[in-house]
Amino acid sequence: MVTGLNRPHVKAIHQELHMSLKAAGEVCAKAEGADLGWWVLMDYVDVVVHVLQPQARAYYDLDNLYGECPELDWQALETPGLPEEPKRVAE
């Protein structure tokens, strides 16, 4: 779960995650809630990403719902590098 500060922030987080994971070859079904920016759900089959505004996170209390699930130390995982972006040529 990720918390965005407001609607534009949630949308920006969603867009950045989508573009980065797409570049890494991951496929996501159409994200739910992306148009509203209140709560965006991104389903990558093995991993589901929730991007919520603080009020949505408090209201739905997903932290409590998933509280008994084992936690994954995602920072310790080795991940494939993303392809480098092509350098832009000034016109």
N, C-alpha and C positions, 0 to 999 in steps of 0.2 A: 504494500500500500504506500502511496505517495500522497502528500498533502500539498495542494497548490494554494496560494494565498487568496486568489480570486478567480473569476471566470477566465480572463485572458491568460493567467498563469497556468491554470489547469489545461487550457487548450494548447499552450506552448509546450508544456511537459508532454502531453499526448503526442503532439506533432514530432517532437524531437525523438521520443522513444520509438514511434512508428518508423521514422526515416532511418534511424540508426539500426534498428532490428531488421528492417527490410534490406538495408545494405549488407547486413550479415547473413542474409538468406533466410530469415525467419518469416513465416507467413501468418498473418492474423486475419481472422474473419473481420467483417466490418465492425468497428468499435461501437459499442452501445453508449449513448449519451454524449457523444462528442459534439453534437450541435448545440447542446445546452451548456456544457462546461461545468455542471454541478457535480456530477459523478460520471467518470468515463471508465468503462470496463473494456479491457483489451484481453482477448482470449487467444493464447498461443498454444493451446491444447495441454502441454505439460506445465505451463505457467500461466497464471491469470494475474493481470496487473490492474489494480484499482487506483485511479487518480481522482481524489476528492477535494472539494473545498472543506475548510475546517468545520463549517456548520453541518455539512453532509456527513463527515466522518463522525462527529459527535452524535448526530441524530440516528444513524444506522448502526453505530457501535460495532463495526466489524472486528475491531481489535478484541472485543470480548467474545464475539462469535467464534473467532478463530483462535482464541486464547489457549485452547488445549492442544492445538496442532504443534508438532515439533518445529522449532525455528531452524532456519538454514543460515549458516554464516556465509552469505553471498560474497562478502569481500575476500574470503579465503579461496573461492573457486577460481580455477583457471579458465579464462574465457578466450575464445578466438578473437584476434584483433580485427578491427573493422578496416575495410579497405580505405586507403587514403583518398581524399577528395582530389580530383584533378585540379591542377593549378590554373587559375583564371588569368587570361591574358588581357591586359588593359587595352582598350580600343582607342 
